[in-house]
Amino acid sequence: MTLKGKYVTAVILAAGSGRRMNSALPKQYMELCGETVLSHTLRAFEDCPIIDSTVAVVREEEREELSELLSRRFVKLSSVISGKETRSLSAREGFLSIPRETDIVVFHDAARCLITVCDIEAVVLAAEAYGAATAAVPVFDTVKRTSGGFVSGTLNRDELVCASTPQAFSVGIYRKGLELCLENMEGITDDNMIAERAGASVRVVITSKDNVKITTEEDLCYAEYVLKGRDK
């Protein structure tokens, strides 16, 4: 199934080392309810009817083994490629590996394994309508600006969101932004910034607060709790 004749490819970023987890095993390969974090993420995109194909970006030393393993389980997986030393460079490699017929490209962190089909669809539909869209959650805390170790002001939280993934873009917008950033990818912390460099207005899509990024052991426990609740 395609989106109004549009071909949609998701790039799943799984090349991180997970140093903050304090584990020799990268977080994307840790088990949750009998499946790895990466498998849970790929399953959500596999089950989403408006996603046509996926590209997994993994660590170079694991690419060959994962390519064989994942290709047997996920029919939408078009390729498994090696990532680079930073997230932005890995995303660029993923973009360069998407099928030629792709109209909309979606980037998602493998560590956000609680993403739902409903939220994926919402972001992709927004990107189809506006050219660029990002998942986000509202900011509920009071956020302060600081200077020299002291509070210098209070930001209006009604104007703030925490960007997450998926982040989706028309291929044309992302390619233009990537060309503008090509010689200086330093400081690019998410794919919205690529679209912003291209002059695009990124549509904000409020998604589930459960769409957390697995970073610590506490996050892993929370994800297991949510997944068990969904099974019930």
PyMOL commands that set and color helices and strands:
alter all, ss='L'
color gray80, all
select helices_A, chain A and resi 19-21+27-29+37-47+60-73+87-96+117-130+157-159+171-181+192-197+217-231
alter helices_A, ss='H'
color red, helices_A
select strands_A, chain A and resi 8-14+31-32+35-36+53-58+77-82+104-109+132-138+144-147+150-154+161-170+203-206
alter strands_A, ss='S'
color yellow, strands_A
deselect
rebuild
show_as cartoon
